[in-house]
């Protein structure tokens, strides 16, 4: 397990290497460190803006070789956003290092957690929160597949679908409360009145009764959140969704 000092040493070494690499025109600290909110489990998050004319693929390949040779990387993956590539490294120490390699035109703050170290940042569009209507739609879609999985006796698939249903509810609740909705980042700041009912949607076993109880709890939580997004939609969903769980509400019955 890495220590905060080891994490700081890795970050400092990477920043020093970026300053010395003339293919990198700017660098910023991002994530929790940029907001002064690091804890013992925080990652290293950096953004590099490429200099004009720099070959992104070559720069990424060179830096990846350094991460393996000098910093103990054991694996990596890419997360693209536009033309920017976020390469995420896992080090042997269990430290996660995220480095964004952005073309000059995309190097800038997409969130408040961006602290420029050197170079010039551009005005770029901020990352947008997911659309509530889309989350609600994915919620009822997961519910449909949870129902069919349960009825087919596919316990593991039902578990997957119920978990997906709950994730949409959490994202909707985070949006409603002004919290980060991506990857459950705001869920632990939701009020107990929201998270309490969701406990019933946790699947602790794959027997039919347990799956059905968890499914019903997830559906009720979805309907409660959908009511804040679109009351008319929530009313239309109540009948079909509760019919799938064996609930008592008839189609068209108003939600309270």
Backbone as numpy.savetxt, mean C-alpha at the origin, in Angstrom:
# Nx Ny Nz CAx CAy CAz Cx Cy Cz
19.25 -8.67 12.46 18.41 -7.48 12.46 19.30 -6.23 12.46
18.99 -5.30 11.59 19.78 -4.07 11.51 19.50 -3.17 12.72
20.46 -2.30 13.00 20.29 -1.30 14.05 20.07 0.06 13.39
19.53 1.04 14.12 19.39 2.38 13.55 20.71 2.95 13.06
21.81 2.67 13.76 23.11 3.16 13.32 23.53 2.52 12.00
23.28 1.23 11.87 23.62 0.56 10.62 22.77 1.10 9.47
21.51 1.36 9.74 20.62 1.93 8.72 21.14 3.31 8.29
21.52 4.13 9.25 22.03 5.46 8.94 23.31 5.37 8.13
24.15 4.39 8.44 25.41 4.24 7.71 25.15 3.87 6.25
24.20 2.98 6.03 23.85 2.60 4.65 23.32 3.82 3.91
22.43 4.55 4.52 21.86 5.73 3.85 22.94 6.76 3.55
23.81 7.03 4.50 24.87 8.01 4.29 25.79 7.58 3.15
26.12 6.29 3.09 26.99 5.80 2.03 26.34 5.94 0.67
25.05 5.68 0.59 24.35 5.80 -0.69 24.25 7.26 -1.13
24.01 8.15 -0.19 23.94 9.58 -0.53 25.30 10.07 -1.01
26.36 9.65 -0.33 27.70 10.05 -0.75 28.02 9.53 -2.14
27.60 8.30 -2.43 27.84 7.73 -3.76 27.03 8.47 -4.81
25.83 8.90 -4.46 25.01 9.65 -5.42 25.64 10.99 -5.75
26.19 11.65 -4.74 26.85 12.94 -4.98 28.06 12.77 -5.92
28.70 11.61 -5.84 29.89 11.37 -6.64 29.58 10.84 -8.03
28.34 10.50 -8.30 27.94 9.92 -9.58 27.37 11.03 -10.46
28.10 11.42 -11.51 27.66 12.55 -12.32 26.44 12.23 -13.18
25.99 10.98 -13.15 24.77 10.61 -13.85 23.52 10.92 -13.02
23.74 11.28 -11.76 22.64 11.60 -10.86 22.65 13.10 -10.60
21.58 13.77 -11.04 21.53 15.22 -10.94 20.87 15.74 -9.68
20.22 14.88 -8.93 19.55 15.30 -7.70 19.22 14.12 -6.83
19.07 14.35 -5.55 18.73 13.28 -4.62 17.88 13.84 -3.50
17.02 12.99 -2.96 16.16 13.39 -1.85 15.95 12.21 -0.92
15.80 12.52 0.34 15.33 11.53 1.31 13.81 11.55 1.28
13.21 10.38 1.23 11.75 10.29 1.22 11.30 9.39 2.37
10.00 9.20 2.49 9.48 8.31 3.51 9.55 8.91 4.91
9.58 8.03 5.90 9.47 8.47 7.29 10.64 9.35 7.73
11.83 9.09 7.18 12.99 9.91 7.58 12.81 11.36 7.15
12.15 11.58 6.01 11.93 12.95 5.55 10.97 13.69 6.45
10.11 12.94 7.14 9.12 13.56 8.02 9.55 13.56 9.47
10.76 13.08 9.75 11.21 12.99 11.13 10.44 11.98 11.94
9.98 10.92 11.27 9.12 9.94 11.94 9.71 8.53 11.91
11.01 8.42 11.78 11.63 7.09 11.77 11.45 6.40 13.11
11.32 5.08 13.04 11.40 4.27 14.25 12.36 3.12 13.98
12.40 2.17 14.87 13.36 1.09 14.73 13.13 0.18 13.55
11.97 0.29 12.91 11.62 -0.62 11.82 11.57 0.09 10.47
11.92 1.35 10.42 11.81 2.12 9.18 12.83 1.66 8.14
12.46 1.89 6.87 13.33 1.56 5.74 14.26 2.73 5.44
15.14 2.51 4.47 15.88 3.58 3.82 15.13 3.91 2.53
14.69 5.14 2.39 13.95 5.57 1.21 14.67 6.76 0.59
15.11 6.59 -0.66 15.82 7.64 -1.38 15.23 7.80 -2.77
15.30 9.01 -3.30 14.91 9.27 -4.68 16.06 9.94 -5.39
16.42 9.41 -6.55 17.49 9.99 -7.37 16.90 10.51 -8.67
17.26 11.74 -9.00 16.88 12.29 -10.29 18.04 12.16 -11.25
17.82 11.53 -12.38 18.89 11.29 -13.34 19.25 12.57 -14.08
20.52 12.71 -14.36 20.99 13.85 -15.16 20.53 13.67 -16.61
20.38 14.76 -17.31 20.00 14.69 -18.72 21.01 13.83 -19.48
20.47 12.93 -20.27 21.33 12.06 -21.07 21.75 10.78 -20.38
21.48 10.64 -19.09 21.87 9.41 -18.38 20.98 8.26 -18.83
21.57 7.09 -19.00 20.84 5.89 -19.40 20.28 5.24 -18.14
18.98 5.32 -17.97 18.35 4.83 -16.75 18.68 3.37 -16.49
18.58 2.53 -17.50 18.82 1.10 -17.31 20.25 0.82 -16.86
21.20 1.55 -17.43 22.59 1.35 -17.05 22.84 1.83 -15.63
22.28 2.98 -15.28 22.45 3.51 -13.92 21.87 2.53 -12.90
20.69 2.04 -13.17 20.06 1.11 -12.23 20.89 -0.16 -12.11
21.37 -0.67 -13.23 22.19 -1.90 -13.19 23.46 -1.68 -12.38
24.11 -0.53 -12.57 25.35 -0.25 -11.83 25.09 -0.14 -10.34
24.03 0.56 -9.97 23.70 0.72 -8.55 23.26 -0.61 -7.94
22.59 -1.42 -8.71 22.19 -2.73 -8.21 23.42 -3.59 -7.90
24.39 -3.54 -8.77 25.63 -4.30 -8.53 26.29 -3.85 -7.23
26.30 -2.54 -7.00 26.87 -2.01 -5.76 26.09 -2.48 -4.54
24.77 -2.49 -4.65 23.95 -2.92 -3.51 24.27 -4.36 -3.12
24.50 -5.21 -4.11 24.83 -6.60 -3.81 26.26 -6.74 -3.33
27.18 -6.05 -3.96 28.59 -6.24 -3.64 29.00 -5.56 -2.33
28.40 -4.40 -2.03 28.88 -3.61 -0.90 27.90 -3.52 0.27
26.63 -3.77 0.02 25.64 -3.55 1.09 24.85 -4.80 1.47
25.22 -5.94 0.92 24.61 -7.19 1.36 23.20 -7.43 0.86
22.86 -6.90 -0.32 21.54 -7.19 -0.87 21.43 -8.68 -1.19
20.25 -9.23 -0.94 20.00 -10.65 -1.26 18.89 -10.80 -2.29
18.10 -9.75 -2.51 17.02 -9.81 -3.49 16.57 -8.39 -3.79
15.87 -8.23 -4.92 15.31 -6.91 -5.24 14.10 -7.10 -6.15
13.28 -6.06 -6.21 12.15 -6.04 -7.13 11.92 -4.60 -7.56
11.21 -4.44 -8.68 10.93 -3.12 -9.23 9.46 -2.78 -9.11
9.19 -1.52 -8.75 7.84 -0.98 -8.71 7.83 0.27 -9.59
7.28 0.21 -10.78 7.30 1.38 -11.67 6.18 2.36 -11.35
6.46 3.64 -11.56 5.45 4.69 -11.50 5.78 5.68 -12.60
4.99 5.67 -13.66 5.34 6.46 -14.82 6.66 5.93 -15.38
7.59 6.84 -15.67 8.91 6.44 -16.15 9.90 6.22 -15.02
9.48 6.45 -13.79 10.35 6.25 -12.62 10.32 4.79 -12.21
11.49 4.24 -11.91 11.59 2.88 -11.40 12.00 2.92 -9.94
11.17 2.35 -9.09 11.51 2.19 -7.68 12.09 0.79 -7.52
13.39 0.72 -7.27 14.01 -0.58 -7.04 14.11 -0.80 -5.54
13.51 -1.88 -5.08 13.40 -2.19 -3.66 14.34 -3.35 -3.35
15.25 -3.13 -2.42 16.26 -4.13 -2.06 15.99 -4.69 -0.67
16.22 -5.98 -0.52 16.25 -6.62 0.79 17.70 -6.94 1.11
18.19 -6.41 2.23 19.56 -6.69 2.65 19.57 -7.88 3.61
20.75 -8.50 3.73 20.88 -9.65 4.63 20.54 -9.29 6.07
20.71 -8.02 6.42 20.41 -7.54 7.77 18.91 -7.38 8.02
18.09 -7.64 7.01 16.64 -7.44 6.96 16.25 -5.99 6.69
17.21 -5.12 6.45 16.90 -3.73 6.10 16.36 -3.67 4.68
15.29 -2.90 4.49 14.75 -2.62 3.17 15.29 -1.28 2.69
15.77 -1.25 1.46 16.28 -0.02 0.87 15.51 0.23 -0.43
14.80 1.34 -0.48 14.05 1.72 -1.68 14.75 2.89 -2.35
15.09 2.71 -3.63 15.73 3.79 -4.38 14.90 4.05 -5.63
14.41 5.28 -5.76 13.68 5.68 -6.96 14.68 6.28 -7.95
14.67 5.77 -9.16 15.50 6.29 -10.24 14.58 7.01 -11.22
14.54 8.33 -11.12 13.57 9.12 -11.88 14.24 9.90 -12.99
13.65 9.91 -14.18 14.12 10.87 -15.19 14.00 12.28 -14.63
14.82 13.19 -15.13 14.84 14.55 -14.59 13.45 15.17 -14.54
12.62 14.91 -15.54 11.29 15.52 -15.61 10.35 14.99 -14.54
10.66 13.83 -13.94 9.79 13.23 -12.93 10.37 13.31 -11.53
11.52 13.97 -11.37 12.14 14.03 -10.06 11.53 15.18 -9.26
10.71 14.83 -8.31 10.06 15.83 -7.48 9.20 15.14 -6.44
8.57 15.93 -5.60 7.78 15.39 -4.49 6.43 14.91 -5.00
6.13 13.63 -4.77 4.79 13.11 -5.03 4.01 12.94 -3.74
4.66 13.29 -2.62 4.04 13.23 -1.29 4.77 14.24 -0.41
4.18 14.61 0.74 4.85 15.57 1.63 6.18 15.06 2.18
6.39 13.74 2.15 7.61 13.15 2.70 8.71 13.15 1.64
9.24 14.34 1.36 10.29 14.50 0.35 11.20 15.63 0.82
12.47 15.29 1.11 13.43 16.30 1.56 14.61 16.33 0.60
14.69 17.39 -0.18 15.72 17.51 -1.21 17.09 17.66 -0.56
18.06 16.89 -1.06 19.43 16.94 -0.57 20.32 17.76 -1.50
20.18 17.53 -2.78 20.91 18.33 -3.76 20.21 18.22 -5.10
20.55 19.14 -6.00 19.92 19.17 -7.30 18.63 19.97 -7.27
17.91 19.92 -8.37 16.66 20.67 -8.50 15.49 19.69 -8.67
14.45 19.90 -7.87 13.25 19.08 -7.99 12.24 19.78 -8.88
11.50 19.01 -9.65 10.48 19.55 -10.52 9.12 19.55 -9.81
8.21 20.34 -10.33 6.81 20.27 -9.89 6.16 19.10 -10.61
5.82 18.08 -9.87 5.21 16.89 -10.46 3.89 16.61 -9.75
2.96 15.92 -10.41 1.68 15.63 -9.77 1.86 14.78 -8.52
1.13 15.13 -7.48 1.17 14.33 -6.26 0.48 12.99 -6.50
0.93 12.00 -5.77 0.25 10.70 -5.83 -1.18 10.87 -5.35
-2.10 10.27 -6.06 -3.52 10.41 -5.73 -4.02 9.23 -4.91
-4.97 9.50 -4.05 -5.59 8.44 -3.26 -6.51 7.62 -4.16
-6.74 6.38 -3.85 -7.67 5.58 -4.66 -9.07 6.16 -4.62
-9.83 5.94 -5.67 -11.19 6.44 -5.73 -12.10 5.59 -4.87
-12.90 6.25 -4.04 -13.78 5.52 -3.13 -14.75 4.62 -3.88
-15.30 5.12 -4.99 -16.27 4.31 -5.74 -15.62 3.03 -6.25
-14.36 3.13 -6.69 -13.66 1.94 -7.16 -13.41 0.94 -6.06
-13.07 1.44 -4.86 -12.86 0.54 -3.73 -14.15 -0.17 -3.35
-15.26 0.56 -3.34 -16.54 -0.06 -3.04 -16.88 -1.12 -4.07
-16.59 -0.81 -5.34 -16.85 -1.79 -6.39 -16.02 -3.04 -6.23
-14.74 -2.87 -5.91 -13.90 -4.04 -5.67 -14.38 -4.81 -4.44
-14.95 -4.10 -3.48 -15.47 -4.77 -2.29 -16.58 -5.74 -2.63
-17.59 -5.27 -3.39 -18.68 -6.20 -3.71 -18.23 -7.30 -4.68
-17.20 -7.01 -5.51 -16.68 -8.06 -6.39 -15.99 -9.15 -5.57
-15.19 -8.74 -4.58 -14.59 -9.74 -3.70 -15.67 -10.53 -2.97
-16.74 -9.85 -2.58 -17.83 -10.54 -1.88 -18.45 -11.62 -2.75
-18.67 -11.31 -4.02 -19.23 -12.32 -4.92 -18.35 -13.56 -4.98
-17.04 -13.34 -5.09 -16.13 -14.48 -5.19 -15.94 -15.19 -3.86
-16.08 -14.46 -2.76 -16.05 -15.13 -1.45 -17.24 -16.08 -1.34
-18.42 -15.60 -1.76 -19.62 -16.45 -1.70 -19.43 -17.72 -2.52
-18.98 -17.59 -3.79 -18.84 -18.77 -4.63 -17.77 -19.71 -4.09
-16.70 -19.16 -3.53 -15.66 -20.02 -2.97 -16.17 -20.83 -1.79
-16.94 -20.18 -0.93 -17.51 -20.90 0.22 -18.44 -22.00 -0.25
-19.32 -21.68 -1.19 -20.30 -22.67 -1.66 -19.63 -23.84 -2.37
-18.49 -23.60 -2.99 -17.78 -24.67 -3.67 -16.91 -25.49 -2.72
-16.82 -25.05 -1.47 -15.97 -25.74 -0.52 -14.50 -25.45 -0.71
-14.18 -24.30 -1.34 -12.80 -23.91 -1.57 -12.36 -22.97 -0.44
-11.98 -23.57 0.68 -11.72 -22.79 1.88 -10.59 -21.79 1.74
-9.49 -22.19 1.15 -8.36 -21.27 1.02 -8.69 -20.11 0.08
-9.41 -20.40 -1.00 -9.80 -19.31 -1.89 -10.78 -18.38 -1.19
-11.69 -18.93 -0.41 -12.62 -18.10 0.35 -11.86 -17.18 1.31
-10.85 -17.72 1.98 -10.01 -16.91 2.87 -9.41 -15.74 2.10
-8.86 -16.02 0.92 -8.25 -14.96 0.11 -9.27 -13.89 -0.25
-10.46 -14.29 -0.64 -11.47 -13.32 -1.06 -12.01 -12.50 0.11
-12.19 -13.13 1.25 -12.65 -12.39 2.43 -11.60 -11.38 2.87
-10.33 -11.79 2.80 -9.26 -10.84 3.12 -9.28 -9.66 2.15
-9.50 -9.93 0.86 -9.58 -8.85 -0.12 -10.74 -7.92 0.14
-11.87 -8.48 0.52 -13.04 -7.66 0.88 -12.70 -6.74 2.04
-12.07 -7.27 3.07 -11.72 -6.46 4.24 -10.73 -5.35 3.87
-9.80 -5.64 2.97 -8.83 -4.61 2.57 -9.51 -3.43 1.89
-10.55 -3.69 1.11 -11.28 -2.58 0.47 -12.01 -1.75 1.53
-12.56 -2.42 2.53 -13.25 -1.70 3.60 -12.26 -0.82 4.37
-11.10 -1.37 4.66 -10.08 -0.59 5.38 -9.67 0.63 4.57
-9.45 0.46 3.28 -9.06 1.59 2.44 -10.17 2.65 2.41
-11.42 2.22 2.31 -12.54 3.17 2.32 -12.58 3.93 3.64
-12.40 3.22 4.74 -12.44 3.88 6.05 -11.29 4.86 6.20
-10.12 4.51 5.71 -8.98 5.42 5.79 -9.24 6.69 4.98
-9.80 6.54 3.80 -10.15 7.72 3.00 -11.12 8.61 3.76
-12.12 8.01 4.35 -13.15 8.78 5.06 -12.58 9.55 6.23
-11.56 9.00 6.87 -10.98 9.64 8.05 -9.72 10.44 7.71
-9.46 10.64 6.42 -8.31 11.45 6.03 -6.98 10.80 6.32
-6.91 9.48 6.28 -5.69 8.74 6.57 -5.17 8.08 5.30
-3.88 7.76 5.26 -3.34 7.08 4.07 -4.06 5.75 3.83
-4.55 5.60 2.60 -5.35 4.41 2.29 -4.54 3.31 1.63
-3.33 3.63 1.17 -2.54 2.65 0.42 -1.82 1.70 1.37
-1.94 0.40 1.09 -1.23 -0.64 1.86 -1.55 -0.61 3.35
-2.73 -0.16 3.69 -3.14 -0.16 5.09 -2.32 0.75 5.98
-1.70 1.78 5.39 -0.80 2.61 6.19 -1.52 3.41 7.27
-2.80 3.68 7.09 -3.51 4.46 8.09 -4.39 3.66 9.02
-4.44 2.34 8.83 -5.45 1.54 9.52 -5.32 1.59 11.04
-4.10 1.66 11.56 -3.94 1.64 13.01 -4.32 2.95 13.67
-4.66 3.95 12.86 -5.16 5.21 13.42 -6.67 5.35 13.26
-7.32 4.33 12.73 -8.78 4.36 12.62 -9.40 4.20 14.01
-10.56 4.79 14.23 -11.23 4.63 15.53 -11.69 3.19 15.74
-11.79 2.83 17.00 -12.22 1.47 17.34 -13.60 1.15 16.82
-14.43 2.17 16.65 -15.77 1.94 16.12 -15.73 1.38 14.70
-14.64 1.66 13.98 -14.47 1.12 12.64 -13.77 -0.23 12.66
-12.68 -0.31 13.40 -11.89 -1.54 13.38 -12.51 -2.66 14.20
-13.27 -2.32 15.23 -13.86 -3.35 16.07 -14.71 -4.34 15.30
-15.68 -3.86 14.51 -16.50 -4.81 13.74 -15.70 -5.64 12.74
-14.57 -5.10 12.29 -13.76 -5.84 11.31 -13.09 -7.07 11.92
-12.97 -7.09 13.24 -12.38 -8.28 13.88 -13.18 -9.52 13.53
-14.48 -9.37 13.36 -15.31 -10.52 13.02 -15.04 -11.06 11.64
-14.38 -10.27 10.78 -14.09 -10.73 9.42 -12.77 -11.49 9.33
-12.04 -11.58 10.45 -10.80 -12.34 10.45 -11.12 -13.83 10.43
-10.48 -14.55 9.52 -10.76 -15.98 9.35 -9.74 -16.77 10.15
-10.20 -17.43 11.20 -9.29 -18.19 12.05 -9.23 -19.67 11.73
-10.16 -20.14 10.89 -10.20 -21.55 10.50 -10.95 -21.64 9.18
-10.84 -22.77 8.51 -11.42 -22.92 7.18 -12.69 -23.75 7.18
-13.27 -24.01 8.35 -14.54 -24.72 8.35 -15.65 -23.81 7.85
-16.72 -24.41 7.39 -17.79 -23.67 6.74 -18.39 -22.59 7.63
-18.65 -22.92 8.89 -19.29 -21.95 9.78 -18.40 -20.74 10.02
-17.11 -20.96 10.21 -16.19 -19.85 10.45 -16.10 -18.95 9.23
-16.00 -19.54 8.06 -15.93 -18.75 6.83 -17.19 -17.92 6.64
-18.32 -18.51 6.91 -19.58 -17.78 6.71 -19.73 -16.63 7.71
-19.29 -16.83 8.94 -19.36 -15.75 9.92 -18.43 -14.60 9.51
-17.23 -14.93 9.08 -16.28 -13.90 8.67 -16.78 -13.17 7.43
-17.36 -13.89 6.51 -17.90 -13.29 5.29 -19.02 -12.32 5.62
-19.91 -12.73 6.50 -21.02 -11.85 6.88 -20.52 -10.58 7.55
-19.52 -10.71 8.41 -18.97 -9.53 9.08 -18.32 -8.60 8.06
-17.61 -9.16 7.09 -17.00 -8.33 6.06 -18.02 -7.60 5.22
-19.11 -8.28 4.88 -20.17 -7.65 4.09 -20.80 -6.50 4.86
-21.09 -6.69 6.13 -21.71 -5.61 6.92 -20.77 -4.41 7.02
-19.47 -4.68 7.16 -18.51 -3.57 7.22 -18.45 -2.84 5.89
-18.52 -3.57 4.79 -18.53 -2.93 3.47 -19.77 -2.06 3.30
-20.92 -2.56 3.68 -22.15 -1.79 3.55 -22.09 -0.52 4.40
-21.51 -0.63 5.58 -21.40 0.55 6.45 -20.53 1.62 5.81
-19.43 1.22 5.19 -18.55 2.20 4.55 -19.15 2.71 3.25
-19.82 1.84 2.49 -20.45 2.26 1.24 -21.52 3.32 1.50
-22.12 3.27 2.65 -23.15 4.25 3.00 -22.57 5.66 3.03
-21.30 5.80 3.40 -20.66 7.11 3.42 -20.23 7.56 2.03
-20.02 6.62 1.13 -19.57 6.94 -0.22 -20.74 7.30 -1.11
-21.77 6.44 -1.09 -22.92 6.60 -1.98 -24.10 5.90 -1.33
-24.93 6.62 -0.58 -26.05 5.98 0.11 -26.97 5.21 -0.82
-27.18 5.72 -2.02 -28.05 5.01 -2.96 -27.44 3.67 -3.35
-26.13 3.67 -3.63 -25.45 2.42 -3.96 -25.52 1.45 -2.79
-25.27 1.94 -1.59 -25.32 1.08 -0.41 -26.69 0.44 -0.27
-27.73 1.21 -0.53 -29.07 0.66 -0.45 -29.32 -0.43 -1.48
-28.78 -0.22 -2.69 -28.96 -1.22 -3.74 -28.16 -2.49 -3.46
-26.99 -2.32 -2.82 -26.14 -3.47 -2.52 -26.65 -4.30 -1.35
-27.37 -3.67 -0.44 -27.73 -4.34 0.82 -28.48 -5.64 0.59
-29.49 -5.62 -0.28 -30.28 -6.83 -0.50 -29.46 -7.98 -1.06
-28.80 -7.78 -2.21 -28.03 -8.89 -2.77 -26.90 -9.38 -1.87
-26.16 -8.46 -1.25 -25.03 -8.89 -0.43 -25.50 -9.64 0.81
-26.54 -9.14 1.44 -27.03 -9.83 2.64 -27.71 -11.15 2.28
-28.27 -11.22 1.10 -28.84 -12.50 0.66 -27.75 -13.56 0.53
-26.57 -13.14 0.09 -25.46 -14.08 -0.05 -24.96 -14.59 1.29
-25.11 -13.78 2.33 -24.61 -14.18 3.65 -25.70 -14.76 4.54
-26.92 -14.80 4.03 -28.02 -15.27 4.85 -28.57 -14.22 5.77
-28.23 -12.92 5.50 -28.73 -11.83 6.33 -30.22 -11.63 6.13
-30.82 -10.85 7.03 -32.27 -10.70 7.03 -32.77 -9.54 6.19
-31.85 -8.64 5.73 -32.32 -7.47 5.01 -32.83 -7.85 3.64
-33.96 -7.33 3.26 -34.51 -7.57 1.95 -33.94 -6.55 0.98
-34.01 -6.91 -0.29 -33.51 -6.00 -1.32 -34.22 -4.67 -1.21
-33.41 -3.60 -1.21 -34.00 -2.26 -1.15 -34.19 -1.75 0.25
-34.00 -2.58 1.28 -34.16 -2.10 2.66 -33.11 -1.06 2.96
-33.48 0.02 3.62 -32.53 1.08 3.92 -31.56 0.66 4.99
-30.33 1.11 4.84 -29.32 0.87 5.86 -29.46 1.90 6.94
-29.11 1.52 8.14 -29.14 2.47 9.27 -27.73 2.86 9.62
